Amino acid sequence: MADKASRALVIYGDGLMPFLSRQHTNIHKLASLGCCGFLALRNAPLGENEDVKVARELAQLLDVPCAYNTGEHDHTDASAIFQKSCMPMISERFMGMKAAFCTDCSIAKSFGKDAGFTVTNVHELMEGNVTSGHLDQDKLDTPILASRLLKLLGLQYGDVVETNENDLVLVHVEASTESFAANELEFVNLLVGEIIEIAQNAPKISSRLHLSLVLSYGSVPENESRSFLTLSPEKDDGNLSMLYPHQSYTMKEGKILNGIRHHHPMLIAQWQEAVTRRDMAQVFEFEEFKKHGGNLAILAERFIHEVAFKLWKAPKYGA
């Protein structure tokens, strides 16, 4: 347990997991340094488009009550998710938490503003080196971005400023198109590398920075629902199948949840020097996390609460 509140940087690669390879060495290094596991999502409604998917999965990641919970919204209109629910501010939910949201995705920006984040463009933090809506690998200036993101958390010049501007900074990078996804994932890979290097060279920062990397699979076709990328144990057809207990990610407030997606979860690696456990996972891969990860699976909606606990903005949930 840390003796001071942490500052959290969350990097969320929305739909980037299918494009990950062994060449993304910084992402795999983070997995080897920290504690790894899964965030289980709810099933997507039929007819959902990409914008609604982005908003719905962000809502789960931040545990924001939205219209998707009731099934009342239009599955082709992302704005309906916001308009049909009273979205509480993140500062109201987590003891005055100050939070920033960095993204170039218009739907995510709307979501962040409605949820009470201070919203900015990723490319604006990179001094204009990225002028379009896409992250061009040849124009990436991740050292500048890394230092600016840490500055937003009061982590700069190898030290910790106690009068910090934010407790939490969330960076959202979307796989806008398949053709740009490789560049966007390389951007995440380089950014993670810069953050790790800064933290490892500054003990005061590494002891206070709680870094989370979340990669999701994005939209999953129905015919892939029985993929090997599944969290649930393989059950036989005999009577012994009834003896398998419900996994914690299928429950909330002691009740069994319906509509949990047991396949294609989000993958997460978390690292804070001398605070997070270090498990046996060596690479950022599904099977590696399943065999050697230390966190197993939790409901995606519990993620923000676990992070807020590290910031001393929420009580501990579970064991």
JOBEL-V813705 format. One line per field, one symbol per residue. phi: phi as a letter, one per 30 degrees, with the letter a starting at -180 (. if undefined). psi: psi as a letter, one per 40 degrees, with the letter a starting at -180 (. if undefined). burial: b if it has 24 or more other C-alpha atoms within 12 Angstrom, else e. Layout:
# JOBEL-V813705
phi->???
psi->???
burial->???
This chain:
# JOBEL-V813705
phi->.ddbddcccccccdicedcdbddddddddddddccbabcdcdddddidcdddeedddddddchcdbdddcicdddcbddddddcbcdddddddbhiecbcbcaccddddededddjddcbdddddchidcccdccdedcdbdeddeddddddcicahibcdddddbcbbcccbcdebddcddddddeddddeddddddddcbeddddcdccbccbccidceedcdcdddbddddcddddddddddddddcbbhicdccidddchddcbbbbbeibddcccdcbdbedddddbdcchbbdeddedddddddcicaddcid
psi->hieiiihhhhhhgheedeehieegdddddddddahiaihhiiiiiiehiddddddddddddefhhieddeeeiheehddddddeihhiiddddgffhhiihhiehdddddddddeeihhiidddeffeeheaeihhdeehgdddddddddddefhifeihhdgididhhhhhhigdiddeddddddddddddddddddddegddddeehhhhhhhieahhideedfiegidiihiieadedeehihideeihfeihiifhheifiihhhihhhediihaeheigiddddddeieebhihdeeddddddddefeiihha.
burial->eeeebbbbbbbbbbbbbbbbeeebbbbbbbbbbbbbbbbbbbbbbeebebbbbbbbbbbbbbbbbbbbbeeebbbebbbbbbeeeebebbbebbeebbbbbbbbbbbbbbbbbbbbbbbbbbbebbeeebeeebbbeeebbbbbbbbbbbbbbbbbeeebeeebebbbbbbbbbbbeeeebbbbbbbbbbbbbbbbebbeeeebbbbbbbbbbbbbbbbbeeeeeeeebbbbeeeeeeeeeeeeeeebbbbeeeeeeeebbbbbbbbbbbbbbebbebbebbbbbbebbbebbbbbbbbbbbbbbbbbbbbbbbeeeee
